[in-house]
Amino acid sequence: MSILDEYYEESELAALLKKSKRTVGDRYTKLLRNPLPFLKLGNRKLFHKETTRAWLRSLERKANPGRAAGRRGRGQ
């Protein structure tokens, strides 16, 4: 077991999310309002597995029942 077993490699995370390595490495870590934390080790970006899961959970959105009801009522 390695100390790095708790981390995703950039390419591994990209494959899991079905996104390009560039999207994960640039967009998710730099351009978002709530960027994905990472560890820079030399020229490698590593993503802690539990931190990444927590980050994904933080992106979840709740449905707005008032908005959905308003849309249904328009066509009637």
PyMOL Python script that loads the backbone (N, CA, C, O; Angstrom):
from pymol import cmd

cmd.read_pdbstr("""\
ATOM      1  N   MET A   1       0.838  -1.182   0.000  1.00  0.00           N
ATOM      2  CA  MET A   1       0.000   0.000   0.000  1.00  0.00           C
ATOM      3  C   MET A   1       0.883   1.246   0.000  1.00  0.00           C
ATOM      4  O   MET A   1       1.867   1.333   0.735  1.00  0.00           O
ATOM      5  N   SER A   2       0.508   2.203  -0.840  1.00  0.00           N
ATOM      6  CA  SER A   2       1.255   3.448  -0.969  1.00  0.00           C
ATOM      7  C   SER A   2       0.475   4.589  -0.330  1.00  0.00           C
ATOM      8  O   SER A   2      -0.753   4.546  -0.255  1.00  0.00           O
ATOM      9  N   ILE A   3       1.171   5.578   0.115  1.00  0.00           N
ATOM     10  CA  ILE A   3       0.522   6.757   0.682  1.00  0.00           C
ATOM     11  C   ILE A   3      -0.340   7.472  -0.375  1.00  0.00           C
ATOM     12  O   ILE A   3      -1.279   8.191  -0.035  1.00  0.00           O
ATOM     13  N   LEU A   4      -0.016   7.268  -1.631  1.00  0.00           N
ATOM     14  CA  LEU A   4      -0.748   7.918  -2.718  1.00  0.00           C
ATOM     15  C   LEU A   4      -1.989   7.142  -3.160  1.00  0.00           C
ATOM     16  O   LEU A   4      -2.688   7.567  -4.080  1.00  0.00           O
ATOM     17  N   ASP A   5      -2.268   6.007  -2.511  1.00  0.00           N
ATOM     18  CA  ASP A   5      -3.461   5.230  -2.846  1.00  0.00           C
ATOM     19  C   ASP A   5      -4.745   5.998  -2.559  1.00  0.00           C
ATOM     20  O   ASP A   5      -5.798   5.681  -3.112  1.00  0.00           O
ATOM     21  N   GLU A   6      -4.660   7.002  -1.698  1.00  0.00           N
ATOM     22  CA  GLU A   6      -5.836   7.802  -1.338  1.00  0.00           C
ATOM     23  C   GLU A   6      -6.110   8.913  -2.351  1.00  0.00           C
ATOM     24  O   GLU A   6      -7.013   9.725  -2.154  1.00  0.00           O
ATOM     25  N   TYR A   7      -5.333   8.949  -3.433  1.00  0.00           N
ATOM     26  CA  TYR A   7      -5.450  10.016  -4.419  1.00  0.00           C
ATOM     27  C   TYR A   7      -5.754   9.465  -5.804  1.00  0.00           C
ATOM     28  O   TYR A   7      -5.341   8.363  -6.162  1.00  0.00           O
ATOM     29  N   TYR A   8      -6.490  10.266  -6.573  1.00  0.00           N
ATOM     30  CA  TYR A   8      -6.697   9.986  -7.996  1.00  0.00           C
ATOM     31  C   TYR A   8      -5.632  10.726  -8.776  1.00  0.00           C
ATOM     32  O   TYR A   8      -5.300  11.869  -8.461  1.00  0.00           O
ATOM     33  N   GLU A   9      -5.100  10.077  -9.787  1.00  0.00           N
ATOM     34  CA  GLU A   9      -4.273  10.768 -10.769  1.00  0.00           C
ATOM     35  C   GLU A   9      -5.227  11.601 -11.627  1.00  0.00           C
ATOM     36  O   GLU A   9      -6.413  11.284 -11.725  1.00  0.00           O
ATOM     37  N   GLU A  10      -4.723  12.644 -12.235  1.00  0.00           N
ATOM     38  CA  GLU A  10      -5.551  13.520 -13.070  1.00  0.00           C
ATOM     39  C   GLU A  10      -6.256  12.741 -14.186  1.00  0.00           C
ATOM     40  O   GLU A  10      -7.448  12.941 -14.421  1.00  0.00           O
ATOM     41  N   SER A  11      -5.538  11.871 -14.862  1.00  0.00           N
ATOM     42  CA  SER A  11      -6.126  11.096 -15.956  1.00  0.00           C
ATOM     43  C   SER A  11      -7.152  10.081 -15.437  1.00  0.00           C
ATOM     44  O   SER A  11      -8.155   9.812 -16.098  1.00  0.00           O
ATOM     45  N   GLU A  12      -6.897   9.530 -14.268  1.00  0.00           N
ATOM     46  CA  GLU A  12      -7.822   8.565 -13.661  1.00  0.00           C
ATOM     47  C   GLU A  12      -9.142   9.249 -13.296  1.00  0.00           C
ATOM     48  O   GLU A  12     -10.218   8.709 -13.553  1.00  0.00           O
ATOM     49  N   LEU A  13      -9.053  10.435 -12.697  1.00  0.00           N
ATOM     50  CA  LEU A  13     -10.255  11.170 -12.331  1.00  0.00           C
ATOM     51  C   LEU A  13     -11.018  11.604 -13.583  1.00  0.00           C
ATOM     52  O   LEU A  13     -12.247  11.542 -13.616  1.00  0.00           O
ATOM     53  N   ALA A  14     -10.306  12.033 -14.588  1.00  0.00           N
ATOM     54  CA  ALA A  14     -10.944  12.432 -15.852  1.00  0.00           C
ATOM     55  C   ALA A  14     -11.727  11.255 -16.439  1.00  0.00           C
ATOM     56  O   ALA A  14     -12.853  11.430 -16.906  1.00  0.00           O
ATOM     57  N   ALA A  15     -11.146  10.082 -16.417  1.00  0.00           N
ATOM     58  CA  ALA A  15     -11.822   8.894 -16.947  1.00  0.00           C
ATOM     59  C   ALA A  15     -13.067   8.561 -16.121  1.00  0.00           C
ATOM     60  O   ALA A  15     -14.105   8.215 -16.685  1.00  0.00           O
ATOM     61  N   LEU A  16     -12.974   8.662 -14.804  1.00  0.00           N
ATOM     62  CA  LEU A  16     -14.118   8.371 -13.939  1.00  0.00           C
ATOM     63  C   LEU A  16     -15.268   9.349 -14.180  1.00  0.00           C
ATOM     64  O   LEU A  16     -16.436   8.962 -14.155  1.00  0.00           O
ATOM     65  N   LEU A  17     -14.929  10.614 -14.414  1.00  0.00           N
ATOM     66  CA  LEU A  17     -15.944  11.646 -14.636  1.00  0.00           C
ATOM     67  C   LEU A  17     -16.377  11.742 -16.106  1.00  0.00           C
ATOM     68  O   LEU A  17     -17.298  12.482 -16.451  1.00  0.00           O
ATOM     69  N   LYS A  18     -15.696  10.982 -16.949  1.00  0.00           N
ATOM     70  CA  LYS A  18     -15.951  11.003 -18.395  1.00  0.00           C
ATOM     71  C   LYS A  18     -15.779  12.419 -18.959  1.00  0.00           C
ATOM     72  O   LYS A  18     -16.597  12.920 -19.730  1.00  0.00           O
ATOM     73  N   LYS A  19     -14.680  13.027 -18.534  1.00  0.00           N
ATOM     74  CA  LYS A  19     -14.284  14.360 -18.983  1.00  0.00           C
ATOM     75  C   LYS A  19     -12.854  14.280 -19.468  1.00  0.00           C
ATOM     76  O   LYS A  19     -12.148  13.308 -19.197  1.00  0.00           O
ATOM     77  N   SER A  20     -12.427  15.314 -20.191  1.00  0.00           N
ATOM     78  CA  SER A  20     -11.046  15.320 -20.658  1.00  0.00           C
ATOM     79  C   SER A  20     -10.116  15.670 -19.498  1.00  0.00           C
ATOM     80  O   SER A  20     -10.525  16.276 -18.508  1.00  0.00           O
ATOM     81  N   LYS A  21      -8.877  15.277 -19.648  1.00  0.00           N
ATOM     82  CA  LYS A  21      -7.863  15.584 -18.645  1.00  0.00           C
ATOM     83  C   LYS A  21      -7.722  17.105 -18.512  1.00  0.00           C
ATOM     84  O   LYS A  21      -7.496  17.618 -17.416  1.00  0.00           O
ATOM     85  N   ARG A  22      -7.852  17.802 -19.607  1.00  0.00           N
ATOM     86  CA  ARG A  22      -7.751  19.265 -19.592  1.00  0.00           C
ATOM     87  C   ARG A  22      -8.912  19.896 -18.812  1.00  0.00           C
ATOM     88  O   ARG A  22      -8.710  20.866 -18.081  1.00  0.00           O
ATOM     89  N   THR A  23     -10.120  19.354 -18.963  1.00  0.00           N
ATOM     90  CA  THR A  23     -11.269  19.870 -18.219  1.00  0.00           C
ATOM     91  C   THR A  23     -11.040  19.717 -16.729  1.00  0.00           C
ATOM     92  O   THR A  23     -11.278  20.652 -15.966  1.00  0.00           O
ATOM     93  N   VAL A  24     -10.584  18.559 -16.309  1.00  0.00           N
ATOM     94  CA  VAL A  24     -10.333  18.311 -14.882  1.00  0.00           C
ATOM     95  C   VAL A  24      -9.180  19.188 -14.396  1.00  0.00           C
ATOM     96  O   VAL A  24      -9.298  19.853 -13.367  1.00  0.00           O
ATOM     97  N   GLY A  25      -8.089  19.192 -15.116  1.00  0.00           N
ATOM     98  CA  GLY A  25      -6.884  19.896 -14.678  1.00  0.00           C
ATOM     99  C   GLY A  25      -6.962  21.401 -14.748  1.00  0.00           C
ATOM    100  O   GLY A  25      -6.331  22.085 -13.942  1.00  0.00           O
ATOM    101  N   ASP A  26      -7.716  21.935 -15.687  1.00  0.00           N
ATOM    102  CA  ASP A  26      -7.791  23.385 -15.838  1.00  0.00           C
ATOM    103  C   ASP A  26      -9.116  23.954 -15.353  1.00  0.00           C
ATOM    104  O   ASP A  26      -9.149  24.793 -14.453  1.00  0.00           O
ATOM    105  N   ARG A  27     -10.196  23.498 -15.948  1.00  0.00           N
ATOM    106  CA  ARG A  27     -11.497  24.095 -15.631  1.00  0.00           C
ATOM    107  C   ARG A  27     -11.918  23.835 -14.182  1.00  0.00           C
ATOM    108  O   ARG A  27     -12.314  24.758 -13.471  1.00  0.00           O
ATOM    109  N   TYR A  28     -11.831  22.590 -13.756  1.00  0.00           N
ATOM    110  CA  TYR A  28     -12.307  22.246 -12.410  1.00  0.00           C
ATOM    111  C   TYR A  28     -11.404  22.795 -11.311  1.00  0.00           C
ATOM    112  O   TYR A  28     -11.877  23.044 -10.202  1.00  0.00           O
ATOM    113  N   THR A  29     -10.127  22.987 -11.588  1.00  0.00           N
ATOM    114  CA  THR A  29      -9.210  23.448 -10.543  1.00  0.00           C
ATOM    115  C   THR A  29      -8.941  24.948 -10.590  1.00  0.00           C
ATOM    116  O   THR A  29      -8.370  25.490  -9.644  1.00  0.00           O
ATOM    117  N   LYS A  30      -9.333  25.633 -11.659  1.00  0.00           N
ATOM    118  CA  LYS A  30      -9.005  27.053 -11.784  1.00  0.00           C
ATOM    119  C   LYS A  30     -10.203  27.949 -12.051  1.00  0.00           C
ATOM    120  O   LYS A  30     -10.306  29.032 -11.474  1.00  0.00           O
ATOM    121  N   LEU A  31     -11.104  27.516 -12.911  1.00  0.00           N
ATOM    122  CA  LEU A  31     -12.102  28.434 -13.443  1.00  0.00           C
ATOM    123  C   LEU A  31     -13.443  28.445 -12.723  1.00  0.00           C
ATOM    124  O   LEU A  31     -14.240  29.361 -12.926  1.00  0.00           O
ATOM    125  N   LEU A  32     -13.700  27.468 -11.904  1.00  0.00           N
ATOM    126  CA  LEU A  32     -14.985  27.419 -11.213  1.00  0.00           C
ATOM    127  C   LEU A  32     -14.971  28.304  -9.973  1.00  0.00           C
ATOM    128  O   LEU A  32     -13.915  28.579  -9.403  1.00  0.00           O
ATOM    129  N   ARG A  33     -16.160  28.747  -9.564  1.00  0.00           N
ATOM    130  CA  ARG A  33     -16.281  29.563  -8.353  1.00  0.00           C
ATOM    131  C   ARG A  33     -15.832  28.763  -7.127  1.00  0.00           C
ATOM    132  O   ARG A  33     -15.253  29.316  -6.192  1.00  0.00           O
ATOM    133  N   ASN A  34     -16.102  27.472  -7.144  1.00  0.00           N
ATOM    134  CA  ASN A  34     -15.711  26.567  -6.055  1.00  0.00           C
ATOM    135  C   ASN A  34     -14.764  25.525  -6.670  1.00  0.00           C
ATOM    136  O   ASN A  34     -15.204  24.429  -7.017  1.00  0.00           O
ATOM    137  N   PRO A  35     -13.471  25.852  -6.809  1.00  0.00           N
ATOM    138  CA  PRO A  35     -12.550  24.944  -7.518  1.00  0.00           C
ATOM    139  C   PRO A  35     -12.270  23.650  -6.759  1.00  0.00           C
ATOM    140  O   PRO A  35     -12.341  23.595  -5.531  1.00  0.00           O
ATOM    141  N   LEU A  36     -11.954  22.631  -7.518  1.00  0.00           N
ATOM    142  CA  LEU A  36     -11.610  21.319  -6.973  1.00  0.00           C
ATOM    143  C   LEU A  36     -10.204  21.373  -6.368  1.00  0.00           C
ATOM    144  O   LEU A  36      -9.244  21.674  -7.078  1.00  0.00           O
ATOM    145  N   PRO A  37     -10.066  21.084  -5.063  1.00  0.00           N
ATOM    146  CA  PRO A  37      -8.735  21.085  -4.444  1.00  0.00           C
ATOM    147  C   PRO A  37      -7.853  19.967  -5.010  1.00  0.00           C
ATOM    148  O   PRO A  37      -8.340  18.895  -5.369  1.00  0.00           O
ATOM    149  N   PHE A  38      -6.570  20.236  -5.081  1.00  0.00           N
ATOM    150  CA  PHE A  38      -5.635  19.232  -5.579  1.00  0.00           C
ATOM    151  C   PHE A  38      -4.284  19.400  -4.915  1.00  0.00           C
ATOM    152  O   PHE A  38      -3.988  20.429  -4.308  1.00  0.00           O
ATOM    153  N   LEU A  39      -3.478  18.369  -5.045  1.00  0.00           N
ATOM    154  CA  LEU A  39      -2.117  18.357  -4.535  1.00  0.00           C
ATOM    155  C   LEU A  39      -1.188  18.372  -5.735  1.00  0.00           C
ATOM    156  O   LEU A  39      -1.309  17.530  -6.625  1.00  0.00           O
ATOM    157  N   LYS A  40      -0.275  19.307  -5.767  1.00  0.00           N
ATOM    158  CA  LYS A  40       0.691  19.382  -6.858  1.00  0.00           C
ATOM    159  C   LYS A  40       1.963  18.692  -6.385  1.00  0.00           C
ATOM    160  O   LYS A  40       2.587  19.119  -5.414  1.00  0.00           O
ATOM    161  N   LEU A  41       2.335  17.645  -7.063  1.00  0.00           N
ATOM    162  CA  LEU A  41       3.528  16.878  -6.722  1.00  0.00           C
ATOM    163  C   LEU A  41       4.402  16.834  -7.971  1.00  0.00           C
ATOM    164  O   LEU A  41       4.176  16.019  -8.866  1.00  0.00           O
ATOM    165  N   GLY A  42       5.380  17.698  -8.028  1.00  0.00           N
ATOM    166  CA  GLY A  42       6.175  17.826  -9.247  1.00  0.00           C
ATOM    167  C   GLY A  42       5.294  18.403 -10.336  1.00  0.00           C
ATOM    168  O   GLY A  42       4.705  19.470 -10.161  1.00  0.00           O
ATOM    169  N   ASN A  43       5.200  17.709 -11.454  1.00  0.00           N
ATOM    170  CA  ASN A  43       4.316  18.168 -12.531  1.00  0.00           C
ATOM    171  C   ASN A  43       2.988  17.403 -12.539  1.00  0.00           C
ATOM    172  O   ASN A  43       2.239  17.471 -13.513  1.00  0.00           O
ATOM    173  N   ARG A  44       2.700  16.681 -11.463  1.00  0.00           N
ATOM    174  CA  ARG A  44       1.467  15.886 -11.367  1.00  0.00           C
ATOM    175  C   ARG A  44       0.451  16.582 -10.472  1.00  0.00           C
ATOM    176  O   ARG A  44       0.807  17.178  -9.455  1.00  0.00           O
ATOM    177  N   LYS A  45      -0.818  16.498 -10.862  1.00  0.00           N
ATOM    178  CA  LYS A  45      -1.908  16.947 -10.019  1.00  0.00           C
ATOM    179  C   LYS A  45      -2.594  15.698  -9.475  1.00  0.00           C
ATOM    180  O   LYS A  45      -2.989  14.809 -10.230  1.00  0.00           O
ATOM    181  N   LEU A  46      -2.727  15.651  -8.154  1.00  0.00           N
ATOM    182  CA  LEU A  46      -3.374  14.526  -7.490  1.00  0.00           C
ATOM    183  C   LEU A  46      -4.587  15.043  -6.732  1.00  0.00           C
ATOM    184  O   LEU A  46      -4.569  16.144  -6.182  1.00  0.00           O
ATOM    185  N   PHE A  47      -5.636  14.235  -6.712  1.00  0.00           N
ATOM    186  CA  PHE A  47      -6.899  14.633  -6.118  1.00  0.00           C
ATOM    187  C   PHE A  47      -7.271  13.633  -5.033  1.00  0.00           C
ATOM    188  O   PHE A  47      -7.483  12.454  -5.317  1.00  0.00           O
ATOM    189  N   HIS A  48      -7.350  14.098  -3.792  1.00  0.00           N
ATOM    190  CA  HIS A  48      -7.700  13.229  -2.670  1.00  0.00           C
ATOM    191  C   HIS A  48      -9.109  12.685  -2.903  1.00  0.00           C
ATOM    192  O   HIS A  48     -10.028  13.448  -3.202  1.00  0.00           O
ATOM    193  N   LYS A  49      -9.277  11.400  -2.769  1.00  0.00           N
ATOM    194  CA  LYS A  49     -10.542  10.751  -3.121  1.00  0.00           C
ATOM    195  C   LYS A  49     -11.711  11.276  -2.300  1.00  0.00           C
ATOM    196  O   LYS A  49     -12.754  11.608  -2.864  1.00  0.00           O
ATOM    197  N   GLU A  50     -11.562  11.360  -0.985  1.00  0.00           N
ATOM    198  CA  GLU A  50     -12.683  11.816  -0.153  1.00  0.00           C
ATOM    199  C   GLU A  50     -12.967  13.302  -0.373  1.00  0.00           C
ATOM    200  O   GLU A  50     -14.127  13.714  -0.380  1.00  0.00           O
ATOM    201  N   THR A  51     -11.931  14.099  -0.550  1.00  0.00           N
ATOM    202  CA  THR A  51     -12.125  15.528  -0.832  1.00  0.00           C
ATOM    203  C   THR A  51     -12.844  15.713  -2.159  1.00  0.00           C
ATOM    204  O   THR A  51     -13.705  16.584  -2.287  1.00  0.00           O
ATOM    205  N   THR A  52     -12.494  14.899  -3.142  1.00  0.00           N
ATOM    206  CA  THR A  52     -13.141  14.970  -4.447  1.00  0.00           C
ATOM    207  C   THR A  52     -14.613  14.594  -4.335  1.00  0.00           C
ATOM    208  O   THR A  52     -15.467  15.236  -4.947  1.00  0.00           O
ATOM    209  N   ARG A  53     -14.915  13.560  -3.558  1.00  0.00           N
ATOM    210  CA  ARG A  53     -16.323  13.176  -3.353  1.00  0.00           C
ATOM    211  C   ARG A  53     -17.098  14.297  -2.666  1.00  0.00           C
ATOM    212  O   ARG A  53     -18.236  14.585  -3.034  1.00  0.00           O
ATOM    213  N   ALA A  54     -16.485  14.923  -1.675  1.00  0.00           N
ATOM    214  CA  ALA A  54     -17.136  16.033  -0.965  1.00  0.00           C
ATOM    215  C   ALA A  54     -17.357  17.213  -1.910  1.00  0.00           C
ATOM    216  O   ALA A  54     -18.394  17.872  -1.849  1.00  0.00           O
ATOM    217  N   TRP A  55     -16.388  17.479  -2.780  1.00  0.00           N
ATOM    218  CA  TRP A  55     -16.514  18.557  -3.759  1.00  0.00           C
ATOM    219  C   TRP A  55     -17.674  18.269  -4.713  1.00  0.00           C
ATOM    220  O   TRP A  55     -18.463  19.161  -5.022  1.00  0.00           O
ATOM    221  N   LEU A  56     -17.774  17.042  -5.170  1.00  0.00           N
ATOM    222  CA  LEU A  56     -18.882  16.670  -6.055  1.00  0.00           C
ATOM    223  C   LEU A  56     -20.223  16.845  -5.346  1.00  0.00           C
ATOM    224  O   LEU A  56     -21.180  17.343  -5.938  1.00  0.00           O
ATOM    225  N   ARG A  57     -20.291  16.435  -4.077  1.00  0.00           N
ATOM    226  CA  ARG A  57     -21.532  16.620  -3.305  1.00  0.00           C
ATOM    227  C   ARG A  57     -21.876  18.098  -3.169  1.00  0.00           C
ATOM    228  O   ARG A  57     -23.052  18.462  -3.161  1.00  0.00           O
ATOM    229  N   SER A  58     -20.868  18.947  -3.063  1.00  0.00           N
ATOM    230  CA  SER A  58     -21.115  20.386  -2.912  1.00  0.00           C
ATOM    231  C   SER A  58     -21.709  21.000  -4.181  1.00  0.00           C
ATOM    232  O   SER A  58     -22.273  22.094  -4.140  1.00  0.00           O
ATOM    233  N   LEU A  59     -21.583  20.304  -5.288  1.00  0.00           N
ATOM    234  CA  LEU A  59     -22.129  20.807  -6.559  1.00  0.00           C
ATOM    235  C   LEU A  59     -23.586  20.416  -6.774  1.00  0.00           C
ATOM    236  O   LEU A  59     -24.234  20.905  -7.699  1.00  0.00           O
ATOM    237  N   GLU A  60     -24.096  19.540  -5.922  1.00  0.00           N
ATOM    238  CA  GLU A  60     -25.484  19.103  -6.067  1.00  0.00           C
ATOM    239  C   GLU A  60     -26.421  20.285  -5.899  1.00  0.00           C
ATOM    240  O   GLU A  60     -26.193  21.174  -5.078  1.00  0.00           O
ATOM    241  N   ARG A  61     -27.476  20.273  -6.694  1.00  0.00           N
ATOM    242  CA  ARG A  61     -28.476  21.334  -6.620  1.00  0.00           C
ATOM    243  C   ARG A  61     -29.794  20.738  -6.211  1.00  0.00           C
ATOM    244  O   ARG A  61     -30.141  19.619  -6.589  1.00  0.00           O
ATOM    245  N   LYS A  62     -30.518  21.501  -5.437  1.00  0.00           N
ATOM    246  CA  LYS A  62     -31.841  21.063  -5.016  1.00  0.00           C
ATOM    247  C   LYS A  62     -32.864  21.594  -6.008  1.00  0.00           C
ATOM    248  O   LYS A  62     -32.723  22.692  -6.546  1.00  0.00           O
ATOM    249  N   ALA A  63     -33.897  20.790  -6.237  1.00  0.00           N
ATOM    250  CA  ALA A  63     -34.971  21.212  -7.124  1.00  0.00           C
ATOM    251  C   ALA A  63     -35.702  22.389  -6.495  1.00  0.00           C
ATOM    252  O   ALA A  63     -35.819  22.481  -5.273  1.00  0.00           O
ATOM    253  N   ASN A  64     -36.182  23.269  -7.327  1.00  0.00           N
ATOM    254  CA  ASN A  64     -36.963  24.412  -6.863  1.00  0.00           C
ATOM    255  C   ASN A  64     -38.421  24.110  -7.181  1.00  0.00           C
ATOM    256  O   ASN A  64     -38.858  24.343  -8.308  1.00  0.00           O
ATOM    257  N   PRO A  65     -39.189  23.595  -6.217  1.00  0.00           N
ATOM    258  CA  PRO A  65     -40.571  23.186  -6.494  1.00  0.00           C
ATOM    259  C   PRO A  65     -41.440  24.327  -7.002  1.00  0.00           C
ATOM    260  O   PRO A  65     -42.327  24.094  -7.822  1.00  0.00           O
ATOM    261  N   GLY A  66     -41.216  25.537  -6.546  1.00  0.00           N
ATOM    262  CA  GLY A  66     -41.993  26.688  -7.010  1.00  0.00           C
ATOM    263  C   GLY A  66     -41.781  26.951  -8.487  1.00  0.00           C
ATOM    264  O   GLY A  66     -42.728  27.278  -9.202  1.00  0.00           O
ATOM    265  N   ARG A  67     -40.587  26.816  -8.937  1.00  0.00           N
ATOM    266  CA  ARG A  67     -40.273  27.057 -10.346  1.00  0.00           C
ATOM    267  C   ARG A  67     -40.901  25.981 -11.226  1.00  0.00           C
ATOM    268  O   ARG A  67     -41.457  26.291 -12.280  1.00  0.00           O
ATOM    269  N   ALA A  68     -40.818  24.730 -10.808  1.00  0.00           N
ATOM    270  CA  ALA A  68     -41.396  23.626 -11.590  1.00  0.00           C
ATOM    271  C   ALA A  68     -42.908  23.785 -11.682  1.00  0.00           C
ATOM    272  O   ALA A  68     -43.489  23.547 -12.741  1.00  0.00           O
ATOM    273  N   ALA A  69     -43.545  24.179 -10.601  1.00  0.00           N
ATOM    274  CA  ALA A  69     -45.002  24.352 -10.596  1.00  0.00           C
ATOM    275  C   ALA A  69     -45.396  25.498 -11.514  1.00  0.00           C
ATOM    276  O   ALA A  69     -46.411  25.426 -12.206  1.00  0.00           O
ATOM    277  N   GLY A  70     -44.598  26.548 -11.520  1.00  0.00           N
ATOM    278  CA  GLY A  70     -44.883  27.689 -12.387  1.00  0.00           C
ATOM    279  C   GLY A  70     -44.819  27.328 -13.853  1.00  0.00           C
ATOM    280  O   GLY A  70     -45.617  27.828 -14.646  1.00  0.00           O
ATOM    281  N   ARG A  71     -43.906  26.487 -14.224  1.00  0.00           N
ATOM    282  CA  ARG A  71     -43.775  26.080 -15.624  1.00  0.00           C
ATOM    283  C   ARG A  71     -44.959  25.216 -16.056  1.00  0.00           C
ATOM    284  O   ARG A  71     -45.447  25.345 -17.179  1.00  0.00           O
ATOM    285  N   ARG A  72     -45.420  24.336 -15.167  1.00  0.00           N
ATOM    286  CA  ARG A  72     -46.551  23.485 -15.512  1.00  0.00           C
ATOM    287  C   ARG A  72     -47.810  24.313 -15.730  1.00  0.00           C
ATOM    288  O   ARG A  72     -48.630  23.996 -16.592  1.00  0.00           O
ATOM    289  N   GLY A  73     -47.956  25.359 -14.954  1.00  0.00           N
ATOM    290  CA  GLY A  73     -49.173  26.156 -15.027  1.00  0.00           C
ATOM    291  C   GLY A  73     -49.259  27.074 -16.226  1.00  0.00           C
ATOM    292  O   GLY A  73     -50.343  27.573 -16.529  1.00  0.00           O
ATOM    293  N   ARG A  74     -48.159  27.319 -16.922  1.00  0.00           N
ATOM    294  CA  ARG A  74     -48.151  28.270 -18.043  1.00  0.00           C
ATOM    295  C   ARG A  74     -49.011  27.839 -19.212  1.00  0.00           C
ATOM    296  O   ARG A  74     -49.728  28.652 -19.795  1.00  0.00           O
ATOM    297  N   GLY A  75     -48.944  26.580 -19.554  1.00  0.00           N
ATOM    298  CA  GLY A  75     -49.609  26.112 -20.758  1.00  0.00           C
ATOM    299  C   GLY A  75     -51.093  25.829 -20.548  1.00  0.00           C
ATOM    300  O   GLY A  75     -51.787  25.474 -21.501  1.00  0.00           O
ATOM    301  N   GLN A  76     -51.581  25.974 -19.355  1.00  0.00           N
ATOM    302  CA  GLN A  76     -52.970  25.604 -19.090  1.00  0.00           C
ATOM    303  C   GLN A  76     -53.884  26.781 -19.189  1.00  0.00           C
ATOM    304  O   GLN A  76     -55.091  26.643 -18.994  1.00  0.00           O
TER     305      GLN A  76
END
""", "prot")
cmd.dss("prot")
cmd.show_as("cartoon", "prot")
cmd.util.cbc("prot")
cmd.orient("prot")
